[in-house]
Amino acid sequence: PPSPPSPRMPRPAARLLIPALRAIPSRGLAAAAAAASPAKQYTVTLFPGDGIGPEISTAVTQIFSAAKLPITWEPHTISTQNVKPGEPLITREALDSVLRNGYGLKGPLETPVGKGHKSLNLTLRKELGLYANVRPCLSLKGVKTLYDNVNVVTIRENTEGEYSGLEHTVKPGVVESLKVITRDASMRVAEYAFAYAQTNKRKRVTAVHKANVMKQSDGLFLACVEEVAARFPDIEYEHMLIDNCASFLVANPSRLDVMVMPNLYGNIVTNIAVGLAGGPGLFPGANIGAGGAVFEQGARHAAQSIAGKALGNPTATILAGAMMLRYLKKPKVATRIEHAVMEVFEDGKVRTHDVGGTASTSEFTKAIVAKLDE
């Protein structure tokens, strides 16, 4: 078992750590990961995003600079506000930047509701083949919520399902939307989920589905997860209906551990989990794929209503940056940043408005930098 943390390193930080963000990369990504070394200079693609995105992205770059990390940022602006009808949502230059560098960090991207452009998040995931969305969520010491025992990881299939983007009007007043589930995508995300659980010493994987109604689509997904589960006898396996999963999360979140599920369910379950544990500004996420790895806040909320007011909580994006550092084989500095964040929360003196404080984004960032310097 791991050694207990020192007094300056509170236990919540140790629980938040992701010791090895397990990926199943293509040759291109494998080469990028293999090239990682303590002396290497890294170039990381940065998508600042919409709403509070530029502000919280700046917080990450300032903290990385304070930690003296050998990282050069390559910023690209992608936003529906900068795209004219008929133009590509994401430039080839921006996509090639992630493919060339092997990894990226992004702020939240706004998508118009019910009209306008296709989701930028969906476009980015599909173009880069980011098939596994990984979102850890747990109770943080110093953040008062209804529960103090949340510690779950949602692994969401990221490329198909209800988010396949295949919709059409059959006739006026009738719209058809296609849900696509394939064996290849289901096997890939199931293999990732069990490998992640094994690497990170998690005890159980729960497949979340609605195969009692969608017998063929969710039935195929469930069959694939069960096939993979048989290869991991050391990991406890179960399956659960999505409605039961939501109920367990609200009534007894400690009942769940690692969850793997199709696209839409993953989006809903993650937002329930972050709501229970403190809100969207706190928890990171990672998108892992054959063509790149992109890190972000786990619950994507651009918070347009507070954009430009210095009220955004950068915690989720900072911790996403720490996840990226682990992916770059730099766990020591990732741990250092995570501990600094957790110590600020435990001290309780500097907090942003969403978690009961009065600090601005820059004031919260400076508090973390001060902890790094101690």
N, C-alpha and C positions, 0 to 999 in steps of 0.2 A: 504493500500500500504506500501511497505517496507520503512524504514527510509533512507534518503540519506546518502551515505557513507561519512566518515570523509575525510579531505584533504589528509591524508596518504593512503586512500583506494580508488583508482580511480574507477569510475563507470564501466569501462570495466570488472573489476574483479567481480563485483556483477552480471553483466550480464552473465558471464561465469559459475557462480555457478550452480550446479545441486542440488537443495535443498534436494531432496530425490530420489535417483536412484532406481526407482520402480522396484521390481522384483516379479515374480510369481514363487517362488522356490518350490522344492520338500521338503519332510519332512527333508531330510538330511541337505539341505541348510537352511531351516527354523530354524533347531536346532542350526546351526552355527551362524545365525544372532541373534537368541534369546539370545545366550550366550554372545553376545557383551556387554561389560560394560567398564566404564572408567578405571578400575583397571586390566582388562584382559590383559594377555600377548598373543600376536598373533603370529602364525607361518604362513608365507606367502610363497607360492611356487614362485620361481623366475626363469624364462627362459631368460637368457641374450640375446639370439638371435644371428643373423649373422651380418656381416658388422660392422656398428657403434653401434650395439646393446649392446655389453659389456660396451662400453664407456658411453652411455646414461643411461644404467641401474645402473652403478656405481654412476652417478650423483644423481639418485633417492635415493639410499641407503645412500649417504652422507647427503642429505637434510633431510631425515627421521631421521637420527642419530642426526643431529643438532637440530631438533625439539623435540628430546628426546621421540620419539615414542616407545611404548613397543612392538616392532616388531622384531622377529627373522626370517631371510631369509633362505629359504631352496632351494639352487640353483640346477638346473638340466640343463645340456647342451643337447639341441636337435638341430640338424643341419644335412642337407643332406651331409655335408662334413665329418661327423663322422659316417655315416651309409654305410655299405657294401651292395651290391645288395642281396636281399633276406632277409635281416634282418629287424626287425620292425623299422618303422620310429621313433616312440616314445616308449620308454621303458615303461613297465608296472609300474615300480617304479615311473617314472615321472608322469604318469596319476594318479596313486593312491595318489601321493602327493597332487594334486589339490583336488581330491575327499575327502581326509582325512582333509585337511586344510579348504576347502570350498571356497578358493579364490587364485588367482595368479596374477602375473604381468609379462609381457613378452616384450622383445624387438622384432624388426622385424625379420622375418624368411625368408630366401632366398629360392626360388623354381626354379629349372632349367626350361628354356623356351623350350617347344616342345619336351622334352626328359627327361629321368631320372626318379627320384622319384616323387610320387604323392605329391601334395602340403602339406607341414607340417601344415599350417594354417587350411586347410580343414580337415586334419586328426584329429587335436586337437579339432576342433569344433564338429566333428561328434562323436568322442570317448567320449567327455564330455557332449554331448547334449546341446551345447551352441547355443540356437535357435534364440536369439535376439541380433543383433549387433547394438549398440547405439553410434552415432557419432555426438556430438554437434560441430558446426562451426560458428564462428561469427567474425566480424571485431574487431580488437584489437587496442586500442589507442596507438599510437606510432609506429605502423607498417603501412607503407604507401603502399596502394594497389589501384586498380582502383575503389573499392567500400568501403564505410564506413558504409554500412547498411546491411551487411550479418549477419543473426541471424537465422540459420536453424538447425534442428536436423533430421538426417537420421536414420531411424530404419529399418534395413535390415533383412529379413529372412535368416538364417545363415546355414541351414542344407541341402537344396535341390535345386530345380530349375536347372539352367544350370550347377551348381557346384555339381551335384549328382555324378559325376565321372563315369558315365556309357557310355563308348565309345567303339566302336569296328570297325574293318575293314570289310566291307561287301564283297568287292573284291578289288583287287589292284586299287588304285586311287579313291576309294569311302569309306569314313568314316562316320559312323553314331554316333551322340551324342544325348543322351536322356535327355530331360528336364522333371523333375518330380515335379509336384505340388500336394500336398495332402490337404485335408480339415483340418486334425488335425494340421499340421504345419502352415497353413494359418490362422486358427482361433487363434492359440496360439500367433503368432506374432502380429496379429491385436488387440487382447485383451491387449497385452503388450503396444502397441503404444497408444491406447486410455487411458489406465491407467496412462501411463507416462505423456501424455498431461494434463490430469486432475490433477495429483499430482503436476506437475510443472507449472500449471496455463498458459498453452499454449492455444491459441485460436482456432487453426485449425489443422486438420489432412488431408493430401492429400494422397490418394492411387495412386501410380504410377504403370503403367501397359502398356501392348500392346495387350489388349483384342480385338482390332479391327482386328488383324491378328491371334494371338494365342487365338482363341475364347474359346477353352476348358480349356487349362492350365491357362492362365491369366484370363480367364473368371471365373474359379473357385476361384482363389485368390481374384478377385474383388468382387464376390458375398459374400465371407466370410467377407471381410472388411466392406461391406455395412450392413451385418447382425449385426456385432459388433457395427457399428456406431449408429444403432437404439437404442442401450442401453445407449448412451451417448448424450442425447439431448442438453446438455450444451456445447458440443464441435462442432464447425462448421466442416462439412465434405464435401469433394469434391473428384473427381477422375480425373486423368490427364494422357494422353499418355506420355510415357517416352521421346519421341522426343520433345514434347511441354514443358515438365519439364526441359529438358536440355536448351531449348531456353529461358525460363523464368529465369533460374538461371543466365545465361550469361547477359540477357538484364535488368532484374529487380529482383534481388535476394530477395528483401523485400516482394515480392509477395507470398513467400513460408514460411511455419512455420515448423511443424512436418510432415515428409514424411515417409510413410511405403511402402515397395515394396519387390518384390522377390530378390533373391540373386545377380544376375549379375547386375541388374539395380542399386542396392544399392552401389555396388563397383564403378560403373561409376559416379553416382551422387555425392558420397562423394568426389571423387577426383576432380570433377569440383568445388565443393564448397570450398575445402581447397585451390585449386589453385587461386580462386578469393580472398580469405581472407588472403593469406600470405604464403601458402606452407605446405608440409607434416610434417615439423618439429614442428608445432605449436599446433595441435589439438588432443585431446585424444579420446579414444574409449573404449567401454566396451562390453564384450560378456557375456550375462546372460543366464543361462540354469538350467536345472533340476539337473545336476550333479556337478555344480561349476560355478564360475564367474571369468573370466580372463580379465584383464585390459591391454591396450596397446595403442600405438600411433594410431590415427584414420586412417591415410593413411599409409599403411605398405610399407615403402621403406627402404631396408637395406643399401643403399648408399655405396656399396662396393668400389666405386672409391675413397672415402675419409676415408675408414676404417683405423684406426691406426694413423691418422693424427691429432687427437684432434680437428676436425672441425665440428663434429656432433652437431646439435641443440637438447638438451634434453628436451625442453619445453613440447612437446606432451607427453612424457613418465612421466615427473614430474606431469603434470595435470591429466594423467591417474592414477597416484598414489593418487592424491587428490580425484578423483572419487571413488577409492577403499576405501579411508578413510570414505567417506560418506556412502558407503555400510556397513562399519564396525561400523556405528553409531558414528562417531567422526567428526561431521561437523565443530566444532570450529577450530580444527587444520587444517582441509582441507581448510577452508576459509583463515586461516593465511598463508598457503603455496601459495594459489592462489593469494592473495594480494601481497605477496613478488615477485612473478613472474611478475605480472602486473606492479608493481612499477619499476622494473628493465627496463621493456620495455618503460614505460612512461619517465623515466629519460633519456633514449636514449644514455647512456654513454658506456654500456657494451652490445654488441650484437654479435651473431655469424654471420658467413659469409653469410649464406643463407638469412638473413634479413638486409643485408647492413652493417654489422659490421666487426670487425677484431678479436673479442675475441675467445679464444679457448673454448672447452667444459668445462674444469676445471675452467677457469676464469669466465665464465657465471654462473657456479654452485656456485662459491665462492661469487659472487655478490648477489645471492638469499639468501645464508646463512647469509650474512651480513644484509640483510633486515629483516630476521627472528630475528636477535639479537637486532634490534633497539627497 
